[in-house]
Amino acid sequence: MIQLQEVSMTFPGGITALHPLSIIFGRGEFTVLLGSSGAGKSTLLRCLNFLNQPSGGRITIAGIGELRHGNVLRQHRCRAGMVFQHHHLIARQSALQNVLLGRLGYHSTWRSLFPLSRSERYIALEALDRVGLLHKAMERVDSLSGGEQQRVGIARVLAQKPQIILADEPVASLDPASAHNVLSLLRDICKEGNISAIISLHQVDLARHYSDRIVGMRAGKVVLDGKPEQFSERDLAELYSQSIPSDTQKSIEPEKQAILSFNL
């Protein structure tokens, strides 16, 4: 379980990406964060493993405590795997070498300079087998397709033996068939291992099809939270509407009138 209490994020320059929010993510739950670009989805995900340290509030992880002290954060990052939109793989290395990077969090910096053990290489091969890429283990990742590279990224996370998977737009750069394959694979892995997943997406249809829970975000706030069947198409479509706040509308009204006064 992950509990957020009044968590907020303001970047230098006074840009507020997350307004104070309180939310709980349950164990084994496949949650989709849904909303347009700039809604706060990526910021929230990055706060969950302190890639962005929140400006305020508390994040507590069941079994290890509040994410503030170094030892707790190290434990959490070993247990929480991250899948990125752009893979973040080392192109010149093999799929197996990339997946082995998922084991480095269990070792000191000094130990990571040396080859990992046979048992850990076996863990990495098992992870590649789970995503259907064992036969590609020794191939350079820059020779793989986009969908295959994303599956290598998932295998790298599996090598961590995670209890939580965080995925930031993991299918944004994939074709529709590959997107379904990757999300289906992620969901199956999480259900089999009772792993909590928090996935950010743009696509409403994918969110409705794969999620146990949809958390809709807009302008750094949670505006929807519940099971997919609770929301109508209109509810979800409104997350992407571009209405202008009333105070902004008032401020631009004189400018609009001035422009309209010209003969075009």
Buried (B, 14 or more C-beta within 10 A) or exposed (E): BBBBBEBBBBEEEEEBBBBBBEBEBEEBBBBBBBBBEEBBBBBBBBBBBBBBEBBEBBBBBEEBBEBEEEEBBEBBBBBBBBBBBBBEBEEEBBBBBBBBBBBBBBBEEEEEEEEBEEEBBEBBBBBBBBBEBBEBBEBBBEEBEBBBBBBBBBBBBBBBBBBBBBBBBBBEBBEEEBBBBBBEBBBEBBEEBEBBBBBBBBBBEBBBBBBBBBBBBBBBBBBBBEEBEEBEEEBBEBBBEEEEEEEEEEEEEEEEEEEEEEEE
